[in-house]
Amino acid sequence: MAVTLYGIRNCDTMKKAWTWLDQAGVAYGFHDYKKQGVERARLEGWARQVGWEVLLNRAGTTFKKLPDADKQGADKQGIDEARAIALMLAQPSMIKRPVLETEAGLLVGFRPDAYAQRFG
């Protein structure tokens, strides 16, 4: 099964995911979307699978430091999918980490029980 772990290198949650995968003997590739970026089509595909709300890391400092106008959108109606994708493309640190892509689908965030179920 092809497995790719997406995220950024300096992230404690990423380190937990790497440790779990390594200890479970799961072979995986790593894509650092802060250094390598992420393609719009891939991000849009992820949003179709799990929802943009799941992907957008509103708890991170990058999002919190945004001006209110960027958080709310120009119409003050809040962020929609197009706005969220634009924000994540411009600043990949706003993508929740990690994103684990397998043939069986995506896992967003690190939860040991979800990883165990996927690879169990």
C-alpha distances in whole Angstrom, upper triangle without the diagonal:
4,6,10,13,16,20,22,23,26,25,26,23,20,22,21,17,17,19,17,13,15,17,14,13,9,9,9,11,15,17,20,22,25,25,23,24,21,22,24,22,19,21,23,19,18,22,22,19,20,24,25,27,24,23,27,28,31,32,31,34,33,34,37,38,38,42,42,42,39,38,40,40,43,44,43,41,38,35,33,30,31,33,30,28,31,31,27,27,31,30,26,27,28,24,23,21,18,16,12,10,7,6,9,11,13,15,18,20,19,20,19,19,17,14,15,15,11,10,13
4,7,10,13,17,20,20,24,23,24,21,18,20,20,16,16,18,17,13,15,18,15,13,10,8,7,8,11,13,17,18,22,22,19,20,18,19,21,19,16,18,20,17,16,20,20,18,19,22,23,25,22,21,24,25,29,30,29,32,30,31,34,36,35,39,40,40,36,35,37,37,40,41,41,39,36,33,31,28,29,30,27,25,28,28,24,24,27,26,23,24,25,21,21,19,16,14,10,8,6,6,10,11,12,14,16,18,18,20,19,20,17,15,16,16,13,12,15
4,7,10,13,16,17,20,19,20,17,15,16,16,13,12,15,14,10,12,15,13,12,8,7,5,6,9,11,14,16,19,19,17,18,16,18,20,18,15,17,19,16,15,18,19,16,17,20,21,23,20,18,22,22,26,26,25,28,27,28,31,32,32,36,37,37,34,32,35,35,38,39,39,37,34,30,29,26,27,28,25,23,26,26,22,22,25,24,20,21,22,18,18,15,12,10,7,6,5,7,10,10,10,11,13,15,15,16,16,17,15,12,14,15,11,11,14
4,6,10,13,14,17,16,18,16,12,15,15,12,11,14,14,11,13,16,15,14,10,9,5,5,6,7,10,12,15,16,14,14,13,15,17,16,13,14,17,15,13,17,18,16,16,19,19,21,18,16,19,20,23,24,22,25,24,25,28,29,29,33,34,34,30,30,32,32,35,37,36,35,32,28,27,24,25,26,23,20,23,23,19,19,22,20,16,18,19,15,15,13,10,8,6,5,7,10,12,11,10,11,12,14,14,16,17,18,16,13,16,17,13,13,17
4,7,10,11,14,13,14,12,9,11,12,9,8,12,12,10,12,15,14,14,11,10,7,6,5,6,8,10,13,14,13,13,12,15,17,17,13,14,17,16,13,16,18,16,16,18,18,19,16,14,17,17,20,20,19,22,21,22,25,26,26,30,31,32,28,27,30,30,33,35,34,33,30,26,26,23,24,24,21,19,21,21,17,17,20,18,14,15,16,13,12,9,7,6,5,6,9,12,14,12,10,10,10,11,11,14,14,17,14,12,15,17,14,14,17
4,7,9,12,12,14,12,9,12,13,10,11,15,15,13,15,18,18,18,15,14,10,9,6,5,6,7,10,11,10,10,9,12,14,15,11,11,15,14,12,14,17,15,15,17,16,17,15,12,14,14,18,18,16,19,18,19,22,23,23,27,28,28,25,24,27,27,30,32,31,30,27,23,23,20,21,21,18,16,18,17,13,14,16,14,11,11,13,9,10,7,6,5,6,8,11,14,16,13,11,10,10,10,12,15,16,19,16,15,18,19,16,17,21
4,7,9,8,11,9,7,10,12,10,11,14,15,14,16,19,19,20,17,16,13,11,8,7,5,6,7,10,10,10,10,13,15,17,14,13,16,16,14,16,19,18,16,17,16,17,14,12,13,12,16,16,13,15,14,16,19,20,20,24,25,26,23,22,25,25,29,31,30,29,25,22,22,20,21,20,17,16,17,16,12,13,15,12,9,8,10,8,8,5,5,7,9,11,15,18,19,16,13,12,10,10,11,15,17,19,17,16,20,21,19,19,23
4,6,6,10,10,7,10,13,12,12,15,16,16,17,20,21,21,19,18,15,13,9,8,5,6,6,8,10,10,11,15,17,19,16,15,19,20,17,19,22,21,20,21,19,19,17,14,15,13,16,16,13,14,13,16,18,19,20,23,25,26,23,22,26,26,29,31,31,30,27,24,24,22,23,22,19,17,18,16,13,14,15,12,9,8,11,10,10,8,8,10,12,15,18,22,23,20,17,16,14,12,13,17,19,22,20,19,22,24,22,22,25
4,6,9,10,7,8,12,11,10,13,15,15,16,18,20,20,18,17,15,13,9,9,7,9,8,9,11,13,15,18,21,23,20,19,23,23,20,22,26,24,23,24,22,23,20,18,18,16,19,18,15,16,16,18,20,21,22,26,28,29,26,25,29,30,33,35,34,34,30,27,28,26,27,25,22,21,22,20,17,17,18,15,12,11,14,13,13,10,10,13,14,17,20,23,24,22,19,18,16,14,15,18,19,23,21,19,22,25,23,23,26
4,7,9,8,8,11,12,12,14,16,17,17,20,22,22,21,20,18,16,13,13,10,12,10,11,14,15,17,21,23,25,22,21,25,25,22,24,27,26,24,25,23,23,21,18,18,16,18,16,13,14,14,17,18,19,21,24,27,28,25,24,28,29,32,35,33,33,30,27,28,27,27,26,23,22,23,20,18,19,19,15,13,11,14,14,13,11,12,15,17,19,22,26,27,25,21,19,17,15,15,18,20,23,22,21,24,26,25,25,27
4,5,5,6,9,10,11,13,14,16,17,18,20,21,20,20,18,17,13,13,11,12,11,14,16,16,17,21,23,25,21,20,23,24,21,22,25,24,22,23,21,20,18,16,16,13,16,14,11,12,13,16,17,18,20,24,25,27,24,23,27,28,31,33,32,31,28,25,26,25,26,25,21,21,22,19,17,19,19,15,13,10,12,12,11,8,9,13,15,18,21,25,25,23,19,17,14,12,12,15,16,20,19,18,21,23,22,23,25
4,5,5,6,9,10,11,13,14,15,17,18,20,19,20,18,18,15,16,14,16,15,17,19,20,20,24,26,27,24,22,26,26,22,24,27,25,23,24,22,22,19,18,18,15,17,14,13,14,16,18,19,20,22,26,27,30,27,25,28,30,33,35,33,33,29,27,28,27,29,27,24,24,25,22,20,22,22,19,16,13,15,15,12,10,10,14,15,19,22,25,25,23,20,17,15,11,10,13,14,18,18,17,19,22,21,22,23
4,5,5,6,9,10,11,12,14,15,17,18,17,18,16,17,14,15,14,15,15,18,19,19,19,22,24,25,22,20,23,23,19,21,24,22,19,21,20,19,16,15,15,13,15,13,12,15,16,17,19,21,22,26,27,29,26,24,27,29,32,34,32,31,28,25,26,25,27,25,22,22,24,21,18,21,22,18,16,13,14,13,10,7,7,11,12,16,18,22,22,20,16,13,11,8,7,10,11,15,14,13,16,18,18,18,21
4,5,5,6,9,10,11,12,14,15,16,15,15,13,13,10,11,11,12,13,15,16,17,17,20,22,23,20,19,22,22,18,20,23,21,19,21,20,20,17,15,16,14,17,16,14,16,17,18,20,22,23,27,28,30,27,25,28,30,33,35,33,33,29,26,27,25,26,25,22,21,23,21,18,19,21,18,14,12,14,12,10,7,6,9,10,14,16,20,20,18,15,13,11,9,8,11,12,16,15,13,16,18,17,17,20
4,5,5,6,9,10,10,12,14,15,15,15,14,14,12,14,13,15,16,17,18,19,20,23,26,27,23,22,26,25,22,24,27,24,23,24,24,23,20,19,20,17,20,18,17,19,19,21,23,24,26,30,31,33,30,28,32,33,36,38,37,36,32,30,30,29,30,29,26,25,27,25,21,23,24,21,18,16,18,16,14,10,9,13,13,17,19,22,22,21,18,16,14,12,10,12,12,16,16,14,16,19,18,18,20
4,6,5,6,9,10,11,12,14,14,15,14,15,14,16,16,18,18,20,21,22,22,25,27,28,24,23,26,25,22,24,26,24,22,24,23,23,19,18,20,18,20,18,17,20,21,22,24,26,27,31,32,34,31,29,32,34,37,39,37,36,32,30,30,29,31,30,26,26,28,26,23,25,26,23,20,17,19,17,14,11,10,13,13,16,18,22,21,20,17,14,13,10,8,9,9,13,13,11,13,16,16,16,17
4,5,5,6,8,10,11,12,11,12,11,12,11,13,14,16,17,19,19,20,19,22,24,25,21,20,23,22,19,21,23,21,19,21,21,21,18,17,19,17,20,19,18,21,21,22,24,26,28,31,32,34,31,29,32,33,36,38,36,35,31,29,29,27,29,28,25,24,26,25,21,23,25,22,18,17,18,16,13,9,7,10,9,13,14,18,18,16,14,11,11,9,6,8,8,12,11,9,11,14,13,13,15
4,5,5,6,8,10,10,10,10,9,10,9,12,13,16,17,18,18,20,20,23,25,25,22,22,25,24,21,23,26,23,22,24,24,24,21,19,21,20,23,22,20,22,23,24,26,28,29,33,34,36,33,31,34,35,39,40,39,38,34,31,32,29,31,30,27,26,28,26,23,24,26,23,19,18,20,18,16,12,10,12,11,14,15,18,19,18,16,14,14,12,10,12,11,15,14,11,13,16,15,14,16
4,6,5,6,8,10,10,12,12,14,13,16,16,19,20,21,22,23,23,27,29,29,25,25,28,27,24,26,29,26,24,27,27,27,23,22,24,22,25,23,22,24,25,27,28,30,32,36,37,38,35,34,37,38,41,43,41,40,37,34,34,32,34,33,30,29,31,29,26,27,29,26,23,21,23,21,18,14,13,15,14,17,18,21,21,21,19,16,16,14,11,12,11,14,15,12,13,16,16,14,16
4,6,5,6,9,9,11,12,14,14,17,18,20,22,23,23,24,24,27,29,29,25,25,27,26,23,25,27,24,22,25,26,25,22,21,23,22,25,23,23,25,26,27,29,31,33,36,37,39,36,34,36,38,41,43,41,40,36,33,33,31,33,33,29,29,31,30,26,28,30,27,23,22,23,21,18,14,12,14,12,15,16,19,18,18,16,14,15,13,9,10,7,11,11,8,9,13,12,11,12
4,6,5,6,5,8,8,11,12,15,16,19,21,22,22,23,22,25,27,26,23,23,26,24,21,24,26,22,22,25,25,26,22,21,24,23,26,25,24,27,27,28,30,32,33,37,38,39,36,34,37,38,41,43,41,40,36,34,33,31,33,33,29,28,30,29,26,27,29,26,23,22,23,20,18,15,12,13,11,13,13,16,16,16,15,13,15,14,11,12,10,12,12,8,9,13,11,9,11
4,5,5,6,8,9,12,12,16,17,20,22,23,23,24,24,27,29,29,25,26,29,27,24,27,29,26,25,28,29,29,25,24,26,25,29,27,26,28,29,30,32,34,35,39,40,42,38,37,40,41,44,46,44,43,40,37,36,34,35,36,32,31,33,32,28,29,31,28,25,24,26,23,21,17,15,16,14,16,16,19,19,20,18,17,18,17,14,15,13,15,16,12,13,16,15,12,14
4,5,8,10,12,15,16,20,21,24,25,26,26,28,27,30,32,32,28,29,31,29,27,29,31,28,27,30,30,30,27,26,28,27,30,28,28,30,31,32,34,36,37,41,42,44,40,39,42,43,46,48,46,45,41,38,38,36,38,38,34,33,36,34,31,32,34,31,28,26,28,25,23,19,17,18,16,18,18,21,21,21,20,18,20,18,15,15,12,14,15,12,11,15,15,12,13
4,6,9,11,15,16,20,21,24,26,27,27,28,27,29,31,31,27,27,30,28,25,28,29,26,25,28,29,29,26,25,28,27,30,29,28,31,32,33,35,37,38,42,42,44,41,39,41,42,46,47,46,44,41,38,37,35,37,37,34,33,35,34,30,32,34,31,28,27,28,25,23,19,17,18,15,16,15,18,18,19,18,16,18,18,14,14,11,13,13,10,9,12,11,8,9
4,6,9,13,15,19,21,24,26,26,25,27,26,28,31,30,26,27,30,28,25,29,30,26,26,29,30,31,27,26,29,28,32,31,30,33,33,34,36,38,39,43,44,45,42,40,43,43,47,48,47,46,42,39,39,36,37,38,35,33,36,35,31,32,34,32,28,28,29,26,24,21,18,18,15,16,15,17,18,19,19,18,20,19,17,17,14,16,16,12,12,14,13,10,11
4,6,10,12,16,18,21,23,24,23,24,23,25,27,26,23,24,26,24,22,25,26,23,23,26,27,28,24,23,26,26,30,29,28,31,31,32,34,36,37,40,41,42,39,37,40,40,44,45,44,43,39,36,35,32,34,35,31,30,32,32,28,28,31,29,25,25,26,23,21,18,15,15,12,13,11,14,14,16,15,15,17,17,15,16,13,15,14,10,11,13,11,8,10
4,7,10,14,17,19,22,22,20,22,21,23,26,25,21,23,26,23,21,25,26,23,23,27,27,29,25,24,27,26,30,30,28,31,31,32,34,36,36,40,41,42,38,37,40,40,43,45,44,43,39,36,35,32,33,34,31,29,31,31,27,27,30,28,24,25,26,23,22,19,16,15,12,12,11,13,15,16,16,16,18,18,17,18,16,18,17,13,14,16,13,11,14
4,7,10,13,15,18,18,17,18,17,19,22,21,18,19,22,20,18,22,23,21,21,24,24,26,22,21,23,23,27,27,25,28,27,28,31,33,33,37,38,39,35,34,37,37,40,42,41,40,36,33,32,29,30,31,27,25,28,27,23,23,26,24,21,21,23,20,19,16,13,12,9,10,9,12,14,14,14,14,15,16,15,17,16,18,16,13,15,17,14,12,15
4,7,10,13,15,15,13,15,15,17,20,19,16,18,21,19,17,21,23,21,21,23,23,25,22,20,22,22,26,26,24,27,25,27,30,31,31,35,36,37,33,32,35,35,38,40,40,38,35,32,31,28,28,29,26,24,25,25,21,21,23,22,18,19,21,18,18,15,13,12,10,10,11,13,16,15,14,15,16,17,16,19,19,21,19,16,18,20,16,15,19
4,6,9,12,12,11,12,12,15,18,18,15,16,20,18,17,20,22,20,20,22,22,23,20,18,20,20,23,23,21,23,22,24,26,27,28,31,33,34,30,29,32,32,35,37,37,36,32,29,29,26,26,26,23,21,23,22,18,18,20,19,15,16,18,15,15,12,10,10,9,10,12,15,17,16,14,14,15,15,15,18,18,21,19,16,19,21,18,17,21
4,6,9,9,7,9,9,12,15,16,12,13,17,16,15,18,20,19,19,21,20,21,19,16,18,18,21,22,20,21,20,21,24,25,25,29,30,31,27,27,30,29,32,34,34,33,30,26,26,23,23,23,21,18,19,19,15,15,17,15,12,13,15,13,14,12,10,10,10,11,13,16,18,17,14,15,14,15,16,19,20,23,20,18,21,23,20,20,23
4,5,6,6,7,9,12,15,17,14,14,18,18,16,19,21,21,20,21,19,21,19,16,17,16,19,20,17,18,17,19,22,22,22,26,28,28,25,25,28,28,30,33,32,32,28,25,25,23,23,22,19,17,18,17,14,13,15,13,9,10,13,11,13,11,10,11,12,13,16,20,21,19,16,16,15,15,16,20,21,24,22,20,23,25,22,22,26
4,5,5,4,6,9,12,14,11,11,15,15,14,16,19,19,18,19,17,18,17,13,14,14,17,18,16,17,15,16,20,20,20,23,25,25,21,21,25,24,27,29,29,29,25,22,22,19,19,19,16,14,14,14,10,9,11,9,6,8,10,9,11,10,10,10,13,13,17,20,21,19,16,16,14,15,17,20,22,25,22,21,25,26,23,24,27
4,6,6,8,12,14,17,15,14,17,19,17,18,22,22,21,21,18,20,18,15,15,14,17,17,14,15,12,15,18,17,17,21,23,24,20,20,24,23,26,29,28,28,25,22,23,20,20,19,17,15,15,13,10,10,10,8,6,7,10,10,12,11,12,13,16,17,20,23,25,22,19,19,17,16,18,22,24,27,25,23,27,28,26,27,30
4,6,9,12,15,18,16,16,19,20,19,21,24,24,24,24,21,23,22,18,18,18,21,21,18,18,16,18,21,20,21,24,27,27,23,24,27,27,29,32,32,32,29,25,26,23,23,22,20,18,17,16,14,12,12,11,9,10,14,13,16,14,15,15,17,18,21,24,26,24,21,21,19,19,21,25,26,29,27,25,29,30,28,28,31
4,7,9,13,15,13,13,17,18,17,19,22,22,22,23,20,23,21,18,18,19,22,23,20,21,18,20,23,23,22,26,28,28,24,25,28,27,29,32,32,32,29,25,25,22,21,21,19,17,16,16,13,11,12,12,10,12,15,14,16,15,15,15,16,16,19,22,24,22,19,20,19,20,21,25,26,29,27,25,28,29,26,27,30
4,7,9,12,11,10,14,15,15,16,19,20,20,20,17,20,19,15,15,16,19,21,18,19,16,17,21,20,20,23,25,24,21,21,24,23,25,28,28,28,25,22,21,19,18,17,16,13,13,13,10,8,9,9,7,10,12,11,14,14,14,13,16,16,19,21,23,20,18,19,17,18,21,24,26,29,26,24,28,29,26,27,31
4,7,9,7,7,10,11,11,13,15,16,16,17,15,17,16,13,14,15,18,20,18,20,17,18,21,21,20,23,25,24,20,21,23,22,25,27,27,27,24,20,19,16,15,16,14,11,11,12,9,7,10,10,7,11,12,10,13,13,13,12,14,13,16,19,20,17,15,17,15,17,19,23,25,27,24,23,26,27,24,25,29
4,5,5,6,9,10,11,12,14,16,17,17,15,18,18,14,15,18,20,23,21,23,20,20,24,24,22,25,26,25,21,22,24,22,24,26,27,27,24,20,19,16,14,15,14,10,11,13,10,8,11,12,11,14,14,13,16,16,16,14,16,14,17,19,20,18,16,18,17,19,22,25,27,29,26,25,28,28,25,27,30
4,5,5,6,8,10,10,12,14,15,15,13,16,16,13,14,17,19,22,21,23,19,19,23,23,21,23,24,23,19,20,21,19,21,23,24,23,21,17,16,12,11,12,12,8,9,11,9,7,10,12,11,15,14,12,16,17,17,15,17,16,19,20,21,18,16,19,17,20,23,26,28,30,26,26,30,29,26,28,31
4,6,5,6,9,10,10,12,14,14,13,17,17,14,16,19,21,24,23,25,22,22,26,26,24,26,27,26,22,23,24,22,24,25,27,25,23,19,17,13,12,15,14,10,12,14,12,11,14,16,14,18,17,15,17,18,18,15,17,14,17,17,19,16,15,18,17,20,23,26,28,29,25,25,28,28,25,26,30
4,5,5,6,9,10,11,12,13,12,16,15,12,14,17,20,22,21,24,21,21,24,25,24,27,27,26,23,23,24,23,25,27,27,26,23,20,18,14,14,16,14,11,13,15,12,11,14,15,13,16,15,12,14,15,15,12,13,11,13,14,16,13,12,14,14,17,20,22,25,26,22,21,25,24,21,23,26
4,5,5,6,9,10,11,10,9,12,12,9,11,14,16,19,18,21,18,17,21,22,20,23,24,23,19,19,21,19,22,24,24,22,20,16,14,11,11,12,10,7,10,11,8,8,12,13,10,13,12,9,12,13,13,11,13,12,15,16,17,14,12,14,12,15,18,21,24,25,21,21,25,24,21,24,27
4,5,5,6,9,10,9,8,12,12,10,12,15,18,21,21,23,20,19,23,24,22,24,24,23,20,19,20,19,21,22,23,21,19,15,13,9,9,12,10,7,10,12,11,10,14,15,13,16,14,12,14,16,16,13,15,14,16,17,18,14,13,15,14,17,21,23,26,26,23,23,27,25,23,25,29
4,5,5,6,9,9,10,13,13,11,14,17,20,22,22,25,23,22,25,27,25,27,27,26,23,22,23,22,25,26,26,24,22,18,16,12,13,15,13,11,14,16,13,13,17,18,16,18,17,14,15,16,16,12,13,11,13,14,14,11,10,13,13,17,20,22,24,24,21,21,24,23,20,22,26
4,5,5,6,7,8,11,10,8,11,14,17,19,19,22,20,19,23,24,23,26,26,25,22,21,22,22,25,25,25,23,21,17,15,11,13,15,12,10,14,15,12,13,16,16,14,16,14,11,12,13,13,9,11,9,12,13,13,9,8,10,10,13,16,18,21,21,17,18,21,20,17,20,23
4,5,5,4,5,8,8,7,9,13,15,18,19,21,20,18,21,23,21,24,23,23,19,18,19,18,22,22,22,20,17,14,11,8,10,12,10,8,12,13,11,13,16,16,14,16,14,11,12,14,14,12,14,13,15,16,16,12,10,12,11,14,18,19,22,23,19,20,23,22,20,23,26
4,6,6,8,11,11,11,13,17,19,21,22,25,23,21,25,27,25,27,26,25,23,21,22,21,24,24,24,21,19,16,13,10,12,15,13,11,15,17,15,16,19,20,18,20,17,15,15,17,17,14,15,14,15,15,15,11,11,13,13,17,20,21,24,23,20,21,24,22,20,23,26
4,6,9,11,10,10,14,16,19,21,22,25,24,22,25,28,26,29,28,28,25,23,24,23,27,27,27,24,21,18,16,13,15,17,15,14,18,18,16,17,21,21,18,20,18,15,14,16,15,12,12,11,12,13,11,8,8,10,11,14,17,18,21,20,16,17,20,18,16,19,22
4,7,8,6,8,11,13,16,18,19,22,21,20,22,25,24,26,26,26,23,21,22,22,25,25,25,22,19,17,15,12,15,16,14,13,17,17,15,17,20,20,17,18,16,13,12,14,13,11,12,12,13,14,13,9,8,9,8,12,15,15,18,18,14,16,19,17,16,19,22
4,5,6,7,9,12,14,17,18,21,20,18,20,23,21,24,23,22,20,18,18,18,22,21,21,18,16,13,11,8,12,13,11,11,15,15,13,16,18,18,16,17,14,12,12,15,15,13,15,15,17,18,16,13,11,12,10,13,17,18,21,21,18,19,23,21,19,23,25
4,5,5,6,10,11,14,15,18,17,14,17,20,18,20,19,19,16,14,15,15,18,19,18,16,13,10,8,6,9,10,7,7,11,11,10,12,15,15,13,14,11,9,10,13,15,13,15,16,18,20,19,15,13,13,11,13,17,19,22,23,20,21,24,23,22,25,27
4,6,6,8,9,12,14,17,16,13,15,18,17,19,18,18,16,13,14,15,18,19,17,15,12,9,9,8,11,11,8,10,13,12,11,15,17,16,15,15,11,10,10,13,15,14,16,17,20,22,21,17,14,14,11,13,16,18,21,22,19,21,24,23,22,25,27
4,6,8,10,12,13,17,16,14,16,19,19,21,20,21,18,16,17,18,22,22,21,19,15,13,12,11,14,14,11,12,15,14,12,15,18,16,14,14,11,9,8,10,12,10,13,14,17,19,18,14,11,10,7,9,13,14,18,18,15,17,20,19,18,22,24
4,6,9,11,12,15,14,12,15,18,17,20,20,20,17,15,17,17,21,22,21,19,16,13,12,10,13,13,9,9,12,11,9,12,14,13,11,11,8,6,5,8,10,8,12,13,16,19,18,14,11,10,7,9,13,15,18,19,16,17,21,21,19,22,24
4,6,9,9,12,11,9,12,14,13,16,16,17,13,11,14,14,18,19,18,17,13,10,11,10,12,10,7,8,11,9,7,11,12,11,10,9,6,5,6,10,12,11,15,16,20,22,22,18,14,14,10,11,15,17,21,22,19,20,24,24,23,25,28
4,5,6,9,9,7,10,12,12,15,16,17,14,12,15,16,20,21,19,19,15,12,14,13,15,13,10,11,13,10,9,13,13,11,10,8,5,5,5,8,11,12,15,18,21,24,23,20,16,14,11,10,13,16,19,21,19,20,23,24,23,25,28
4,6,8,8,6,7,10,10,13,13,15,12,9,12,14,18,19,17,16,13,11,13,14,16,13,10,13,14,11,11,15,15,12,12,10,7,9,8,12,14,15,19,21,25,27,26,23,19,18,14,13,16,18,22,23,22,23,26,27,26,28,31
4,7,9,7,7,11,12,15,15,17,15,12,15,18,21,22,20,19,16,15,17,17,19,17,14,16,18,14,14,17,17,14,14,11,9,10,9,11,14,16,19,22,25,28,27,24,20,18,14,12,15,17,20,22,21,22,25,26,26,28,30
4,5,6,6,9,11,14,15,17,15,13,16,18,21,23,21,21,18,16,18,18,20,17,14,16,17,13,12,15,15,12,11,8,7,9,8,10,13,15,19,22,25,28,28,24,21,19,15,13,15,18,21,23,22,23,26,27,26,28,30
4,5,5,6,9,12,14,16,14,13,16,18,21,23,21,22,18,17,20,20,21,18,16,17,17,14,13,16,15,12,12,9,9,12,12,13,16,18,22,25,28,31,31,28,24,22,18,16,18,21,24,27,26,26,29,31,30,31,34
4,6,5,7,11,13,14,12,11,15,16,19,21,20,21,17,15,18,18,18,15,13,15,14,10,10,13,11,8,9,7,6,10,11,13,16,18,21,23,27,30,30,27,23,22,18,17,19,22,26,28,26,27,30,31,30,32,34
4,5,5,9,10,12,9,8,11,13,16,18,16,17,14,12,15,15,16,13,11,13,13,9,10,13,12,9,10,8,6,10,11,14,16,18,21,23,27,30,30,26,22,21,17,17,20,22,26,28,26,27,30,31,30,32,34
4,6,8,9,12,10,8,12,14,17,19,17,18,14,14,17,18,19,16,14,16,16,12,13,16,15,12,14,12,10,13,14,16,19,21,24,27,30,33,33,29,25,24,20,19,21,24,27,29,28,29,32,33,32,34,36
4,6,9,11,10,9,13,15,17,19,17,19,16,15,19,20,20,16,15,17,16,12,14,16,14,12,14,12,11,15,16,18,21,23,26,28,32,35,35,31,28,26,23,21,24,27,30,32,31,31,35,36,35,37,39
4,6,8,6,6,10,11,13,16,14,16,13,13,16,17,17,13,12,15,13,10,12,14,12,11,14,12,11,14,16,19,22,23,26,28,32,34,34,31,27,26,23,22,25,28,31,33,31,32,35,36,35,37,40
4,5,5,7,9,10,11,14,12,15,13,13,16,18,18,14,14,17,15,12,15,17,14,14,17,16,14,18,19,22,25,26,30,31,35,38,37,34,30,29,26,25,28,31,34,36,34,35,39,39,38,40,43
4,5,5,6,8,10,12,9,12,10,11,15,17,17,13,14,17,16,13,16,18,17,16,19,18,15,19,20,23,26,27,30,32,36,38,37,33,30,29,26,25,29,31,34,36,34,35,39,39,38,41,43
4,6,5,6,6,9,7,10,9,10,13,16,15,12,13,16,14,12,16,18,16,16,19,19,16,19,21,25,27,27,31,32,36,38,37,34,31,30,27,27,30,33,36,38,36,37,40,40,39,42,44
4,6,5,7,10,9,11,9,8,11,13,13,9,10,12,11,8,12,14,12,12,15,15,13,16,18,21,24,24,28,29,32,34,34,30,27,27,24,24,27,30,33,35,33,34,37,37,36,38,41
4,6,9,11,9,10,7,7,10,12,13,9,9,12,12,9,12,15,14,13,15,15,12,14,16,19,22,22,26,27,31,33,32,29,26,25,21,22,25,27,31,32,30,31,35,35,34,36,39
4,7,7,5,6,4,6,9,12,13,9,10,14,13,12,15,17,16,16,19,18,15,17,19,22,25,25,28,30,33,35,34,30,27,27,24,24,28,29,33,34,32,34,37,37,36,38,41
4,5,5,7,5,6,8,11,10,7,10,12,11,11,14,16,15,16,18,19,16,18,20,23,26,25,29,29,33,34,34,30,27,28,24,25,29,31,35,36,33,35,38,38,36,39,42
4,6,8,8,9,11,14,12,10,13,15,13,13,17,18,17,18,21,22,19,21,23,27,29,29,32,33,36,37,37,33,31,31,28,29,33,35,39,39,37,38,42,41,40,43,45
4,5,7,9,11,14,13,11,14,17,16,16,19,20,20,21,23,24,21,23,25,29,31,30,33,34,37,38,38,34,32,32,29,30,34,36,39,40,37,39,42,42,40,43,46
4,6,8,11,14,14,12,14,17,16,16,19,21,20,21,23,23,20,22,23,27,30,29,33,33,37,38,37,33,31,31,28,28,32,34,37,38,36,38,41,40,39,42,45
4,7,8,12,13,11,13,16,16,16,19,21,21,21,23,23,20,21,22,26,28,28,31,32,34,36,35,31,29,29,26,27,30,32,36,36,34,36,39,38,37,40,42
4,7,10,11,9,10,13,14,13,15,18,18,18,20,20,16,18,19,22,25,24,28,28,31,33,32,28,26,25,22,23,27,28,32,33,30,32,36,35,34,37,39
4,7,8,6,6,10,10,10,12,14,15,15,16,17,13,14,16,20,22,21,24,25,28,30,29,25,23,23,20,21,24,26,30,31,28,30,33,32,31,34,37
4,6,5,6,9,10,11,12,14,15,16,17,18,15,15,16,20,22,20,23,24,26,28,27,23,21,22,19,21,25,26,30,30,27,29,32,31,30,33,36
4,5,5,6,9,10,10,12,14,15,15,17,14,13,15,18,20,18,21,20,23,24,24,20,18,19,17,19,23,25,28,29,25,27,30,29,27,30,33
4,6,5,6,9,10,11,12,14,15,17,14,14,17,20,21,19,22,22,25,26,26,22,20,21,19,22,25,27,31,31,28,29,33,32,30,33,36
4,5,5,6,9,10,11,12,13,15,12,13,16,19,21,20,23,23,26,28,28,24,22,22,20,21,25,27,31,32,29,30,33,33,31,34,37
4,5,5,6,9,10,10,11,12,9,10,12,15,17,16,20,20,23,25,25,21,18,19,16,17,21,24,27,28,25,26,30,29,28,30,33
4,5,5,6,8,10,10,12,10,9,12,15,17,15,18,18,21,23,23,19,17,18,16,18,21,24,27,28,25,26,29,29,27,29,32
4,6,5,6,9,10,12,10,11,15,17,19,18,21,21,24,26,27,23,20,21,19,20,24,27,30,31,28,29,33,32,30,32,36
4,6,5,6,8,10,7,9,12,15,17,17,20,21,25,27,27,23,20,21,18,19,22,25,28,30,27,28,31,32,30,32,35
4,5,5,5,7,5,6,9,12,14,13,17,17,21,23,24,20,17,17,15,16,19,22,25,27,24,24,28,28,26,28,31
4,6,6,9,9,9,12,14,16,15,18,18,22,24,25,21,18,19,17,18,21,25,28,29,27,26,30,30,28,30,33
4,6,9,9,10,14,16,18,17,21,21,25,27,28,25,22,22,19,20,23,27,30,32,29,29,33,33,31,32,36
4,5,6,8,11,13,15,16,19,20,24,27,27,24,21,21,17,18,21,24,27,29,27,27,30,31,29,31,34
4,5,6,9,10,12,12,15,16,20,23,24,20,17,17,14,15,17,21,24,26,24,23,27,28,25,27,30
4,5,8,9,11,12,16,18,21,24,25,22,18,17,14,13,16,19,22,25,23,22,26,27,25,27,30
4,6,9,11,12,16,18,21,24,24,21,17,16,13,13,16,19,22,24,22,22,26,27,25,27,30
4,6,8,8,12,14,18,20,20,17,13,13,9,10,13,16,20,21,19,19,23,23,21,23,26
4,6,7,11,13,17,20,19,16,12,11,7,6,10,13,16,18,16,16,20,20,19,21,24
3,6,9,12,15,19,18,15,12,10,7,5,7,11,14,16,14,14,17,19,17,19,21
4,6,10,13,16,16,14,10,8,6,5,6,10,12,15,13,12,15,17,15,16,19
4,6,10,13,13,10,7,6,5,6,8,11,14,15,12,12,15,16,13,15,18
4,7,10,10,8,6,5,6,8,9,11,12,14,11,9,13,13,10,12,15
4,7,8,6,5,7,9,11,12,14,15,16,13,11,15,14,11,12,16
4,5,5,6,8,11,14,14,15,16,16,13,11,13,13,9,10,14
4,5,8,11,14,17,18,18,19,18,15,14,16,14,10,12,15
4,7,9,13,16,16,16,17,16,12,12,13,11,8,10,13
4,7,10,13,14,15,16,16,12,12,14,13,9,12,15
4,6,10,11,12,14,14,11,11,14,13,10,13,16
4,7,8,9,11,11,8,8,11,11,9,12,14
4,7,9,12,13,10,10,14,14,12,15,18
4,7,10,12,10,10,14,14,14,16,18
4,6,9,8,8,11,12,12,13,15
4,5,5,6,9,10,11,12,14
4,5,5,6,9,10,10,11
4,5,5,6,9,10,10
4,5,5,6,9,9
4,5,5,6,8
4,5,5,5
4,6,5
4,6
4
